Amino acid sequence: MELNQLTAHQLLDKIKDGSITSQAIFDSLYQRVNKIDDKVNAYVRRGNLERTGKESGSKSELLGLPVTIKDNICTEGLNTECCSKILQGFRPPYDATVINNLKRSGAGIFELKANMDEFAFGSSTENSYFGSTHNPWNLDCVPGGSSGGSAAAVAADEAIWALGSDTGGSIRQPASFCGVVGLKPTYGRVSRFGLIAFASSLDQIGPITKDVEDAAILTRIIAGYDPNDSTSVNQSVPDYTKSLTNDIKGLKIAIPKEYFVEGMDPEVKAVVDEAVNKLKGLGAVIKQVTLAHTEYAVPVYYIIATAEASSNLARFDGVQYGYRAKSDNLIEMYKKTRAEGFGEEAKRRIMLGTFALSHGYYDAYYLRALKVRTLIKQDFDKVFSEFDCIVAPTSPSAAFKIGERTSDPLKMYLSDIYTISVNLAGIPAMSIPCGFTKNKLPVGLQIMAGAFNEETIFKVGHTYEQNTDWHKLKPVIRL
């Protein structure tokens, strides 16, 4: 196998025994990107590639291993534009905390940023100023979103591993569509300092990797308390690799009946049912439960998320940074900058959020949504008082065709129906590959656990992975 096809832990072993160098890994990735990314479009601003990752000495943990970064995570000196025209040319003067953590651990930062939906507004990575990313398993299909570039890069072996952000499923859903592993950590586990905000009470940075072990390694490195983030929780971070025991005998797993409803793709249901039976065969105790307020998750999410987005995006006015439209009049400049700088989906969400927060509607929409959010969280708390984790589909369907849902925003929003509740409740969840449809598109299995209980998720995911081969399969990209 080529170096770019290996997992991070396999490459670390090779660097340690002296058989390869981190430079060789960078070179392998460059060759792969130059060869196929014109078709996948996982990266933005492609050009002449020059390595920027720095060696940190033989004792550093990650030994110069390159990490791919989503375009909404600030990286000093590298364009970070959220794939939006309105942030065109923005180069942060500082690193996000997760980038600092990676550099301290000896990682190399891949200088090409991963494509994404503009400001993370989307479920398909079709809303990027730099064009749609394509799913490596079928180039006519979406990779999911908003971290579609990160997921597609990992799946296509254009990245060893990557960071994404998850506001309502934006790590897990593309991980499912692209057949890779994606973790949304507990809210507050990973610092949001340096993440350009979409919805501040929902956003979390997390890893997208080729297997569960890599996810455990990367999560431990990026996690931890950060005084620069007021929502960061001061709680010790365990060594998640110690959870990878390949043993779930007696583990109590809940299956929510609300996640297996009419409208779900029968092929996805069949694949997930088989995965659940596999877990049962490995010794887990399976029982069906109810999460009674699941049906309200989508409307609650799209009120809260758009309200927070409208507030966060108010700063983009053409004055401080990014794109500025030409005008002799200040008010006209504001209007033209936003009209020309924001894409259609960004405008839609800003308007929805502004409406929900407007005088006369705040109590009827936003405040009521916050109350129902509490009920959704209480549903999870009740289940986790009896069970170790919850297992469900990551998405009601496999990857859909590019352009299939762009004219129907509501249908697009519903593709996140199984992932949104996790963000509203602030709990961790991971998607792992568990099979394929008849059209050879990946299906993801979602594992959820109580707050700060990522260890159980890694344990279940790793055990399943060790007893199946889905994560080892690679897409074939015809040139």
C-alpha positions, 0 to 999 in steps of 0.5 A, a space after each residue: 500500500 502507498 503511504 497515504 493509504 495507511 492509518 495514522 497509527 500505522 504510519 507512526 509505527 513506521 516513523 518510529 522504526 525508521 522505515 519512513 519519514 514524515 516528509 515521505 508522507 507529505 510527498 505521498 499526499 501531494 502526489 495523491 492530491 495532484 492526481 485526483 483532487 480535480 475530480 473530488 474537490 476535497 481541498 480549496 485553493 489548490 496550487 503549487 504545494 509546499 510543505 509547511 509542517 515542521 519537525 518537532 524532534 524524535 520525541 514528539 508524539 505525532 512525529 510530523 504526521 500531517 493533519 488536514 484542517 477544515 476551512 473554518 478553523 483558524 490557522 496562522 498565516 493560512 487562508 481561512 475563509 469558511 468557503 465564503 466570498 465574504 471572508 476572501 483573503 482572510 489570514 488569521 494572525 493566530 492559531 486555534 487552540 486545537 491547532 496549538 495542541 496539534 503543533 505541541 504534539 508534533 503534528 504537521 499542518 497540511 497547508 491546503 484547507 478542506 472544502 466545506 459548506 459556506 460557514 458550515 451551512 449545509 448537509 452536502 458541501 454543495 454550498 461552497 464558494 469553491 464548488 461542490 465536493 464529490 463523494 469518492 465512492 460515487 463522484 455523482 453523489 455528495 460527500 455529506 456536509 458541512 465537513 464534506 471536504 474533510 471526510 472526502 479527503 480521508 476516504 480518498 486517501 488525500 488525507 491521513 486524518 482530518 479535523 471537522 466541525 459538528 453543529 448538527 451532524 456535520 462530522 458524523 453525516 459526511 463520515 457516514 456518506 464517505 465510509 470513514 469514522 467521525 466523532 462529535 465530542 461532548 460539548 466543552 470537551 474540545 476548545 472552540 477558540 479559533 473555530 469561526 462560529 456558526 451556532 455557539 451553543 452547538 458547535 464542536 470540533 472533532 476528528 475524521 479518521 480511517 479507523 477508531 484507533 486514529 480517532 481516539 488518538 486525535 481526540 485525546 490530543 485536541 481535547 482539554 480545558 482552555 481558558 480562552 473558551 468560556 464554554 470549555 470544561 475543566 475536566 481531565 482527558 483520559 487516554 482514549 486508546 486504553 478503551 480499545 479493548 475489543 470486549 463489549 460483553 454485558 454492555 447495555 445498548 439502547 435502540 431508539 424506536 424513533 430512529 427507525 421510522 417511515 421514510 428511512 431507506 430500507 437498505 440503510 435499515 437492513 444494514 444497521 439492523 445487521 450491525 446491531 445483531 453483530 453487536 448482540 452477537 459480541 455479547 452486548 445486551 440490546 433493548 429498544 427505548 423511546 426518545 419521546 421528543 425526537 420529533 421536535 429536534 429538527 424545528 428546535 435545531 433550525 430555530 436555535 442554530 439560525 438564531 445564533 448564526 444570525 448573531 455570529 455573522 453580523 460581524 461580516 460587514 466589509 469593514 474589518 476583514 474579508 470582502 468589501 464591495 465598492 461603494 461611496 456610501 457606508 450603508 450601501 457598502 454594508 448592503 452590497 458587501 453582504 448581498 455579494 459576499 454571502 451565498 444563498 444558503 447563508 442568506 436564508 439562515 441569517 434571515 430565518 435567525 433574525 426573524 426568530 430573534 425579532 421583537 414579538 417572535 423571540 418568546 414564541 420561537 427562540 425561547 420555546 425552542 430552548 425549553 424543548 431543547 431541555 426536554 430532548 436532553 432529559 430524554 437522553 439523560 433518562 436513557 443513559 441512567 440505565 444504558 451504557 450507550 445508544 446505537 442508531 443509524 447516522 443518516 436515514 439514507 446513503 449519499 444522494 446525488 449532487 443537485 438532488 436536494 438543492 431546490 428543496 431546503 426542507 428535504 435537505 434539512 431532514 437529512 440531519 434528522 438522526 444527528 441533530 439531537 446529539 448537539 442539542 443535548 451536548 453529548 458525544 457521538 461517533 459514526 463508523 462504517 457498517 456496510 453498503 447499499 446495493 449501489 455500493 454507497 457507505 452506511 454509517 452506524 451512530 454510537 451515542 453516550 452520556 456527556 464526557 463518556 467518549 470512552 464507551 463510544 470508542 470501546 463499542 466502535 473499536 470492538 465492532 471494527 475489529 470484528 468486521 472489515 467495512 473500514 478497510 474497504 477503499 473507493 476506486 476513483 476512475 481518472 
